[in-house]
Amino acid sequence: MTLALSALLICAQPILAQASPQATPDAAVQAAFPTTSSWKGAVTLPNQKELRVELRLQQVNAQWQGSIAIPQQGAKDLSLKDIQIEGQDLRFSIADVKGNPTFVGRFDAAGRTVKGEFSQGPAKMPFELKQDLGAADSQASTPVTELAPAGTSNTSRE
């Protein structure tokens, strides 16, 4: 199942995603998104291993845009679609990937951590993201170049 998930997530085409205008996030969440924000975390796979993810979100002309990287799979700048931030709720999908991989989560009271459920096809797994306060806006657009840890595979593309 991990191989299928890996293969599906890597098949995306990196095209800049745009979402429709959204309701204003609550004050704590809004403070976490000055212009561009970076988030790091992981999806917990069924075998209890973690699949690291790095998320970049920004609001341009009242629309959310974003991309995600999955370093263990060699995936960089995968476009996001249907980005919604309403109150303390966050929802987005990875564009152009089979199984419609979707993250649905909720910000903590400070707006610095998001916990929720990742789904792709029938698979559902927990995820957690924390805002990367050390990432400068200029670094947020830098592609992830980290290699997969020793002993893991970058799973071939379909």
N, C-alpha and C positions, 0 to 999 in steps of 0.2 A: 504494500500500500504506500510506503514511503517513496518507492521508486516511481509509482504512478503520480503521486503528489508532486514530486520533484520534477518529473518530466512535464507535467501540465503547467507548473508555475514558470518554467523557463521559456515556454513557447511564446511569451508575450512579445509584442513589437513595441519598442520604446518610443511612443508618440506622446507629446504633451497632452495631458488630460485636462478637461475643463468640466466643471459641474455647474448645474444651474444655481441661480442665487438661492441662498439659504437664510433661514431665520438667524437672528443674532444669538451667539452663544452667551451663556451666563457670564457674569463679571470675572470670575476666577478663570474660566476657560479662555475668555477673550484676552486676559492678561498673558496667557501662555502663548499667544499667537501675535506677537508684535507686527511682523511682516512675514517672516519666514521662521518656521520652527522645525527642528530636527528631533526625531524620536528613535530610540533603540530599544529592542526587546526581543521576544521570542514567541514562537508558537510551540506549544508542548505537543509532540507527536504521540501517537498511541503507544509507542515503545518507551515513552517517558523521556526520550532525548529531545533536545531543544533545537529548533530551526530558527537561527538568528535572523532578524529582519531590521532594516533601517529605513525609516520613513521620513520624507520631507514634505511638509505642507506649507502652503502660502495662500494668501488671499490677494487677488488682483482684480480690481474693478468689481468688487462685491461678489466675486466668484472664487471658490476654492479650487486650487490646482495642487497636484502632488505626484510624487513618484516613490517607489519602494525598491530597495535592494535586498537581495537574499545572498549574502556573501558565501555561504557554504555551497551554493549552487552556481556561483559565478554570475548570478543575475544582477544587472545594474540598471538603474533608471527605468524600471518598468512603470508605465503610466498608470495612473489611477483614474477611475471614473466614478460617477455618482457619489461624490464626496458630500456628506451631510454632517454638519455640526449644529446641533440644536440643543440648547440648554447644556446638559452635561453628557449628551449622547453623541457618539461618533460612529459613522458608518461610511465605508468605502469599499470599492471592488477593484481588482486588478483588471485593467482593460485587455481585451483580446486574448483571454486565456480560457481554455475549455474548462467547464465545470463552474464558471463564474465564481472564482475565489473571492470571498467577501469577509470583511472584518466588521463586527458589530460590537461596540464596547461603550463603557461609561467612564468618564473622567472622575478622579477623586475630587474631594472638596477643594483642594488647592489647584486643580487643573494641571497637575504635573505628571500624573500616572493614568493610564487607560488600561482597564481590564475588560475582557470580554470573550467572545467566541469567534473563531475563524471557521468558515465552512467552505467546502469545495465539493460540488456534487453532494453525495449523501454523507460525506465525512464531516465531522464537527470536532474541533479541538480548541482548548483554551489558549488565550494569548495574553501577554502583558507587555505594554510599552511604557517607557519612562522618557520624559523630555530630556534631551541631551543639552544641558545648559552650557556646556563647554564648546558647543559648535557655533562658530561665528557665522553670520549671514553669508559672508563671502565663501566660507567652506561648505555651506549647505548644498551648493550645486556641484561640488567636487565628486566625481564618481567614486564608488567604493572599489578599492583594488585589492582587498584582502583575499588571500587564497583560502580554500577549504582546509580545515585542520588535518594534520597527518592521519592517515587511516580512514578518511572519508572520501567520498566520490563526488565529483561535480555533475554527475548524471548527464548523459548525453541528451541533446535536443532531439525532439521528434522531427 
